[in-house]
Amino acid sequence: MLTRSDGWLPAELVEASDRAFSEALELLRLPRTVTGEAGNGAVQVSVDGRGAITDITISPLSCRSDNSARLAGQILQAVQAARRESVRTRWACLDGITFAGRPVRNLLP
């Protein structure tokens, strides 16, 4: 990864950065599915670690409702809740990983 054979960086710094980078990548690659809901659980949406929708569950009672605008709003709220949780989960993966004694999370923009 960051290996420099000319001694430009101290070996321990290169090793530490390689290790931190590898750990962060591995954690971020883990397939994490999270679920958001709306309408007191009437609509549930699952998203993967990138926020892509993987599943939508709508209660049968909600499908029979004549208020399609309300159902659409609940679907949107559930998608937003799931995506917020996905972002929170990704950031939480970085907790405890350090680079040069500083948390990796604090080094990111």
Summary of the structure (lengths in Angstrom):
residues: 109
radius of gyration: 20.6
end to end distance: 21.5
largest distance: 71.2
contacts: 290
relative contact order: 0.17
helix: 50%
strand: 18%
